[in-house]
Amino acid sequence: MLVTFRTSAWGNITMFGDVAVALLKMMGHSGTVPSALLARDVPAAMERLREQLAAGAFDEVEKPSGKDEDDRPPVGLRTRAQPLLEMLSAAAKQKCDVQWRAGEPPL
């Protein structure tokens, strides 16, 4: 499953569902897809996400089950969270809601 985050303050962000749900839970949300954050709740959610990432509580690197073809390390949760943090920051500045739902954005 893919999850697409949307706000009028930023371009859409699509990420893998498991990563999106983990980040939502780090923000203090239930992880329900689809759902939304009201503009007034965005700053607190963004701060909780930053705190959780800084603490490293959820930034455990996934252990690969076998050798990858190209032997690259997996992308960490901190790296995957950066676009979402930028979106949340823009939404907070412009006082916009943030929504998310399953699926890809239209082309």
C-alpha positions, 0 to 999 in steps of 0.5 A: 500500500502507498499513502499520499499526504496532501496539504495546500501549503506543499506538494503531495508526498507519497510513501510506502504504507508501513513507513507512513503509518510508523511516522503517523504513530510517532506524531501521536496519531493512531496511524489510521489511513485515511485521516487528517490533522487540523491546522491547529494540531500540525505544530504539536504533531511535527514537534512530537515527530522531531522528538521521536526521531531525535530520540532514535526510538523508532530509527532502528535500521531494518535488517535485510533478510538476505543479500540485496542485488546491489548490497545497498543499506536500507533507507533509515526512518529519519531520512524518510521523514524529512519530506514529511517534516518539510510539509508539516512545517509549511502547513504550520506556517500557512495554517493548513490542514494535512490529509492522507489517504491510500493510493498514488496521486493522480498524474 
